[in-house]
Amino acid sequence: MVVLGISGDLARRLLVPALVRLQGQGQLPPLRIWGFGAESWDTGELLAHLEAALREKPGLDLSAWQRLKGSIRYRNAEISPEGLSPLRHLEGPALFYLALPPSLFPKAVLALGELNLAQENTGWRRIAVEKPFGYDLASAQALNRLLQRYFREDQILRVDHFLGKTSVTNLLELRYRNPSLEALWERKGVAWVEITYAETLGLEGRARYYEQAGALRDMLQNHLLQLLALVVMEPPSRLEAASIRAQRAEALRSVQTAEPRLAVRGQYQGYLEEPRVAPDSPRETFVAVRLATHAPRWLGVPFYLRSGKRLAARSGFIFLAFHSSPEGQRGGLLLRLSPEVGLDLTLLGRGKPETLSFRLGPEPEFDAYEEVLLAALSGDLTPFPSQEEVEEAWRILDPVLKAWEEGEPEVYPQGSEGPRGQMGILKPGHAWVSLRG
């Protein structure tokens, strides 16, 4: 395994802890890990840097780290064919993991390609590219063209760790294994769909990244649109990668291009005082959008998507609002994704609405990053969006990005439901699920 950017934030916070947990559970195959980074360290200094971060992770098995760290070698190098030249004669299967700032993705792909490291003469080769995959449709298309100059599509792993979450895979299993739900899972049974992912945290030291990305690129273009695809798509013929990816792509292809007038951006009060944030930054920390699809199953049903930071509660869910009764009451199906995982079914009776709550599946054996790593090493493409999925997602949101090159986000109080402007994109009689419960 080759990790480009192993001395950086992503490797320290997510990638290396996931490798350690897999090592502790006996799930990690024998690996040699080559790490390349910008820091002028030797291997011992890198290991000390990583270990300091691991010691801050509660419940992490440090004995597993002691076993894993002996397989890690580090080299300070620039991302270029010359800097990565020690890999020129690499033999055997290899996963190239780009734990880099997005601006360096093209340089990394070019360097690996020019060194012929995509060739599978001595074993499989795969490349994992973290999000955001491009900054808009044009840049995503350019990055795809560059990748495909050297790598086949089945060698390219576009990382979206949401697709590795047990709560998300539960959604697919729920639909596939309960065909009776399909009678409800459409416009005759559902008035609107809401997909929300709310955070109480702020930047947590990620200002440099967030100032470039913002909420739309960080959450909406990838995570939330993938959740939308799982709701909209037709059930796959088989629970296997090719079938699932094809149906996700078809679902995104059916979604109409977003209208800027039906998109809202916000910025939490105090964002401009965060360290390393520009004093006049227009970067959004909240985004909400209303979308529609021409898929026959969902024709006429609005989809409301929103995500933001410093909100009233940490909460991720998908809500299918049922059509109202003659008295104006309404039931619904709430799929809870975070922090609890489960399903709430609210039905109407003679009295007040009754809610039945279900727990979906056992406790996850692995977390999302561990699932993604296992899939990457085994060659399972299911949790990795295809070229078409990524480009369709950018196609949907590109008009909003262009419109937001001007103007300012609405400021909202920390600990609130978000900016008031989000109410303006709702159809009459529709409402957001309260984050306060």
Residue pairs with C-beta under 8 A, 6 or more apart in sequence:
1 31
1 32
1 33
1 34
1 94
1 95
1 97
1 377
2 33
2 34
2 35
2 36
2 87
2 90
2 94
2 95
2 96
2 97
3 11
3 15
3 33
3 34
3 35
3 36
3 97
3 99
4 36
4 37
4 79
4 84
4 96
4 97
4 98
4 99
4 100
4 104
4 108
5 11
5 36
5 37
5 38
5 98
5 99
5 100
5 101
5 104
6 15
6 16
6 33
6 35
6 36
6 37
6 46
6 72
6 74
6 99
7 35
7 37
7 38
7 39
7 41
7 46
7 49
7 74
8 37
8 38
8 99
8 100
8 101
9 205
9 206
9 209
10 99
10 130
11 35
11 50
11 99
12 49
12 50
12 53
13 53
14 161
14 369
15 97
15 99
15 369
15 373
16 50
16 53
16 54
17 53
17 54
17 57
17 60
17 369
18 367
18 369
18 370
18 372
18 373
19 28
19 33
19 68
19 373
20 54
20 60
20 61
20 64
20 65
20 68
21 60
21 61
21 64
21 366
21 367
21 370
22 28
22 366
22 370
22 373
22 374
23 64
23 65
23 67
23 68
24 60
24 61
24 63
24 64
25 365
25 366
27 366
27 370
27 374
28 68
29 377
31 71
32 71
32 73
33 68
33 71
33 72
33 73
34 73
34 75
34 86
34 87
35 46
35 72
35 73
35 74
35 75
36 74
36 75
36 76
36 77
36 79
36 83
36 84
37 46
37 74
37 75
37 76
37 77
38 76
38 78
39 45
39 46
39 49
39 76
40 76
41 49
41 74
41 76
42 74
43 72
43 73
43 74
45 74
46 72
46 74
47 69
47 72
47 74
50 69
51 62
51 65
51 69
54 60
54 62
54 65
55 62
75 86
77 83
77 84
77 86
79 100
79 104
79 107
79 108
79 111
80 107
80 111
81 110
81 111
81 114
81 115
83 111
84 111
84 112
84 115
85 115
87 112
87 115
87 117
88 115
88 116
88 117
90 117
91 122
91 123
92 122
92 123
93 122
93 123
93 124
93 125
94 117
94 123
94 124
94 125
94 126
95 126
95 127
95 128
95 376
95 377
96 108
96 112
96 117
96 125
96 126
96 127
96 128
97 128
97 376
98 104
98 105
98 108
98 109
98 127
98 128
98 129
98 130
99 130
100 108
100 130
101 209
102 130
102 132
102 133
102 134
102 135
102 212
105 129
105 143
106 142
106 143
106 146
109 127
109 143
109 146
109 147
109 150
109 151
110 146
112 118
112 127
112 150
113 146
113 149
113 150
113 151
117 125
118 125
118 127
118 150
118 151
118 155
119 125
124 155
124 379
125 151
125 155
126 155
126 156
126 157
126 376
126 379
127 147
127 151
127 155
127 156
127 157
128 157
128 159
128 376
129 143
129 147
129 156
129 157
129 158
129 159
130 159
131 158
131 159
131 160
131 218
131 222
132 213
132 217
132 218
132 221
132 222
133 140
133 143
133 158
133 222
133 385
133 390
134 140
134 141
134 142
134 143
134 390
134 394
135 212
135 217
136 394
136 398
136 401
137 391
137 394
137 395
137 398
140 390
140 391
140 394
141 391
144 387
144 390
144 391
147 156
148 156
148 387
153 386
153 387
154 381
156 384
156 387
157 375
157 376
157 381
157 384
158 384
158 385
158 386
158 387
158 390
159 372
159 384
160 222
160 223
160 226
160 383
160 384
160 385
161 368
161 369
161 371
161 372
161 383
162 168
162 222
162 223
162 226
162 227
162 368
163 169
163 226
163 372
163 382
163 383
163 384
163 385
164 368
164 369
164 370
164 371
164 372
164 375
164 383
165 337
165 364
165 368
165 371
166 341
166 361
166 364
166 368
166 371
167 316
167 335
167 336
167 337
167 338
167 341
167 360
168 226
168 227
168 230
168 337
170 335
170 341
170 360
170 361
171 227
171 230
171 231
171 318
171 335
172 230
172 236
172 239
172 244
173 239
173 361
174 181
174 335
174 343
174 360
175 181
175 182
175 185
175 235
176 235
176 236
176 239
179 235
182 235
183 189
184 190
184 320
184 333
185 297
185 320
186 297
186 298
187 297
187 298
187 299
187 300
187 301
189 320
189 322
189 323
190 298
190 301
190 320
190 321
190 322
190 323
191 301
191 321
191 322
191 323
191 324
191 330
191 430
192 301
192 302
192 303
192 304
192 321
192 427
192 430
193 228
193 231
193 298
193 301
193 302
193 303
193 304
193 318
193 319
193 320
193 321
194 303
194 304
194 305
194 306
194 317
194 318
194 319
194 321
194 432
194 433
195 224
195 227
195 228
195 231
195 303
195 304
195 305
195 306
195 317
195 318
195 319
196 305
196 306
196 307
196 315
196 316
196 317
196 319
196 432
196 433
196 435
197 219
197 223
197 224
197 306
197 307
197 315
197 316
197 337
197 338
198 306
198 307
198 308
198 311
198 312
198 313
198 314
198 315
198 316
198 418
198 435
199 307
199 308
199 309
199 310
199 311
199 314
200 309
200 310
200 311
200 312
200 313
200 314
200 415
201 309
201 310
201 314
202 268
202 271
202 274
202 285
202 309
202 310
203 210
203 274
203 277
203 309
207 274
207 275
207 276
207 277
208 276
210 218
210 283
210 285
211 276
211 277
211 278
211 281
211 283
214 265
214 283
214 284
214 285
214 287
215 265
215 284
215 285
215 286
215 287
215 307
215 308
215 309
216 265
216 284
216 287
216 397
216 400
216 401
216 404
219 287
219 307
220 287
220 289
220 305
220 307
220 397
221 393
221 394
221 397
222 385
222 393
223 307
224 305
224 307
225 252
225 255
225 305
225 393
225 396
225 397
226 248
226 385
226 389
226 393
227 318
227 337
228 251
228 252
228 255
228 291
228 303
228 305
229 248
229 249
229 251
229 252
229 389
230 248
230 251
231 303
231 318
231 320
232 251
232 254
232 255
232 293
232 295
232 297
232 298
232 303
233 247
233 248
233 250
233 251
234 247
234 250
234 251
234 297
235 247
236 243
236 244
236 246
236 247
237 243
240 382
241 380
241 381
241 382
242 381
244 382
245 381
245 382
245 385
245 386
245 389
248 385
248 386
248 389
249 386
249 388
249 389
249 392
251 293
251 295
252 388
252 389
252 392
252 393
252 396
253 388
253 392
254 293
254 294
254 295
255 291
255 292
255 293
255 303
255 392
255 396
256 291
256 292
256 293
256 294
256 396
257 395
257 396
257 398
257 399
258 289
258 291
258 396
258 397
258 399
258 400
259 290
259 399
260 399
260 400
260 402
260 403
260 404
262 289
262 290
262 291
262 425
263 287
263 288
263 289
263 290
263 400
263 403
263 404
263 425
264 286
264 287
264 288
264 289
264 410
264 419
264 421
264 422
264 424
264 425
265 284
265 286
265 287
265 404
265 409
265 410
265 419
266 284
266 285
266 286
266 287
266 308
266 409
266 410
266 411
266 412
266 418
266 419
266 421
266 422
267 281
267 282
267 283
267 284
267 285
267 286
267 408
267 409
267 410
267 411
267 412
268 285
268 286
268 308
268 309
268 310
268 411
268 412
268 413
268 414
269 411
269 412
269 413
269 414
270 310
270 414
271 277
271 281
271 283
271 285
272 278
272 279
272 280
272 281
277 283
282 404
282 407
282 408
282 409
283 409
284 404
284 409
285 308
285 309
285 310
285 409
286 306
286 307
286 308
286 309
286 311
286 409
286 412
286 418
286 419
286 422
287 306
287 307
287 308
288 304
288 305
288 306
288 418
288 421
288 422
288 425
289 304
289 305
289 306
289 397
289 400
289 425
290 302
290 303
290 304
290 425
290 426
290 427
291 302
291 303
291 304
291 305
291 396
292 300
292 301
292 302
292 303
293 299
293 301
293 303
302 427
302 430
304 425
304 426
304 430
304 432
306 418
306 422
306 432
308 418
310 414
310 415
311 415
311 416
311 417
311 418
311 435
312 415
312 416
312 417
312 435
312 436
313 435
313 436
313 437
314 338
314 339
315 338
315 339
315 435
316 336
316 337
316 338
316 339
317 334
317 335
317 336
317 337
317 338
317 433
318 334
318 335
318 337
319 332
319 333
319 334
319 335
319 433
320 332
320 333
320 334
320 335
321 330
321 332
321 430
322 330
322 331
322 332
322 333
323 330
324 330
324 429
325 348
329 348
329 353
330 348
331 345
331 346
331 347
331 348
331 353
332 346
333 343
333 344
333 345
333 346
334 343
334 344
334 345
334 346
334 433
335 342
335 343
336 342
336 343
336 344
341 359
341 360
341 361
342 357
342 358
342 359
342 360
343 357
343 358
343 360
344 355
344 356
344 357
344 358
345 355
345 356
345 357
345 358
346 353
346 354
346 355
346 356
347 353
347 354
347 355
347 356
348 354
366 374
371 383
372 383
372 384
374 380
375 381
375 382
375 383
375 384
376 384
385 393
409 419
410 419
410 420
410 421
411 419
412 418
412 419
412 420
417 432
417 434
417 435
417 436
422 432
423 432
426 432
